[in-house]
Amino acid sequence: MSQIKQYKLSAEYFDVVVEINHEVMTDELLHEINNFWSEAKWRLEKREGNVLYAVLDILYRRLWWSVLDLGGSAHIDEMVRYFNDRLEGWPPMDGSYGIKFISFDSIEFDYSPDIEEVSA
């Protein structure tokens, strides 16, 4: 049975699909990633001890902030470079450590706010 699985991370803003090779990205390595970030114990409790899901939680949050840092719009190749070059606490996201981005929805923000006159 293949130890390579894909996981879709979805929230209100965008979706991303991540591939994990569980033969390479072991629970030990997942714990190292989780423990690098603050509130590691809380994430594990939130995900009922599932370290993979705890790491995927923080990955989604890091993706969100990374997209904002890149100006609100990014593509998968930019995300891989961003994670590899700028973010500590993550292995290369090219699959060499058993984790890689498969697909990524670019976020497009509407920079035109609704405007309404209010009384002073």
N, C-alpha and C positions, 0 to 999 in steps of 0.2 A: 504494500500500500504506500502510495506517495506521501511523503512528509511535507510536500509543498502545498500550501493552502493560501487562498486569497481572502481578504477581509475588506468589506466595504464600510467605510466610515462616513456617516451621514449626519448632518445637522442642518439647521436652517439655512446656512450660508453656502455650503458647497459640499460635494462628495469627493472622496478619494478612495482608490482601491490600492491596497498594499499587499504584496506577496511576501509570505514568510516561509522560509525553508527551515522547518523545525529540527532538521538534522544539524544545521549550522547555528541557527539562532535558538540556542537552548534556553531552558528556564533559568539557568545560572546567568547567562548573558542578559536575559530580560530583567532579572533582579538587579544586575549591575546598572542597567539603564535607569530603571525605576528609582533605585537608591541614589543616583546622581542628583536627582531633582528633589526639591523640598516637598514635604507632605507625602512621602512615599508610602508610609504606613496607612494614611488616610485613603490614598488611591486604592491600595490593596483591599482595605475594608469595604470601600464603596463597590468594588468589583468582586466581593466575596472570595478573596484570596487568589483570583485569577490574574497572575502577573502579566500575561499577554494582554489582557483587556486593560489593565492599568497602564501599560506602556502605550497601547493604542490610544488611550484617552489623552495622555500627555503629547503624543505625536500629533493628534488632531489640533490641540491647542497651539503647539509650536508652529504647525502649518498655518494656522489662522494668523498668528502674529507675524510670521515670515511673509505672508502675502501682503499684509499691511505695510511692512517694511519695504517691500518691492513696489510700493505705489498702488496697491489694490488689484493688480492684475499680474498673473504669473502663469507660466506653463510648466509642464512636468520636468523638462530639462533644466529650466531655471531653478526649480525647487531642489532637484538633485544637487546642482552646483551650490546652491545656497546652504543646504544642510552640510555638504562636504567641506565647504570653505569657511563657513561663518559660525556654525553652531557646535558648541562643545556638548559632550554627553551623548552623542549619537555616532554610531558606526557609519561608514560610507553607505549611502542609500542606493547603491548600484547593484545590490545582490551579492556582493563578495562576502558579506557577513551574514547572509541569510535573510536580508530584508531589503525590499526595493519598492519604489512607487510604480504602479502599473498604469493607473489613469488618474487624472486630476482635472476637476472642473475649474476653469479660471473664473475668478470672481470679478464681476464688473459692478462697480458702485455707481449709483446715480448721484452725481455731485450737484444736482439742481434741487435745492430744498423747496418745500412748500412754504410760501410766504403769506402771512396774514397780518393785517394791521390790528393792533390791540390798543386799547385806551391806556393812557399813562396814569 
